Amino acid sequence: LLIQIFVGTISLNIFISAVQLRQQGVQQQTQRLPLYLWVVLFAEFAFQGIHQTLDLVNILLNSVHIVAVLLVTRFASLSMGIAHNARPFIVFYVLSCLCTLAFSYAGLGFQVVAFPVALAGAVPLFHIFFTAISSGRWKSLTFAQKFYLAISILMGFHYLDYPFLRPYPSTTIFGASLQYAIVHTYSILIPMLVTENAYR
């Protein structure tokens, strides 16, 4: 049931983002990014379902969440005026994949092999949050914008839990429930922020 609700939420938000894009035009990236994000999240969910065996392939398929992460942080950067350069995080992700490959071929355990790419997905989310605070932008943000950044931090911790929760069936449901809660919250916040930004 959770899977059906999750897919339904993403599908509905693809539709909502497309409608908002059609109504408000494509002049700004902040009006296009949500549609890209929901399509990527749908693809990410499909990739995770392709290969359920806990091995290197599963880890690398799971690591495609970096695309969604970069879209989340890009949206925050543009809509909230927070300085954020994606290039260092892309380089970090590539290096993390190389570490994951090296750890796998060295025969290390699942947690050690999966952790580098999990960390690569979390770091950009932590960076955008703490940049908002350290730059002074936090004080001028709206409640919805602050909530979006707070959920992004939670999303970062969720990616970090993958190496530790995924191997155990008893904890997998916790990770899946947390992922759904994050996606559902984004589904409320993102349309609000798009509208807020359009009429700023």
Secondary structure, 3 states (H helix, E strand, C coil): CHHHHHHHHHHHHHHHHHHHHHHHCCCCHHHHHHHHHHHHHHHHHHHHHHCCCCCHHHHHHHCCHHHHHHHHHHHHHHHHCCCCCCHHHHHHHHHHHHHHHHHHHCCCCHHHHHHHHHHHHHHHHHHHHHHHHHCCHHHHCCHHHHHHHHHHHHHHHHHHHHHHHCCCHHHHHHHHHHHHHHHHHHHHHHHHHHHHHHCC
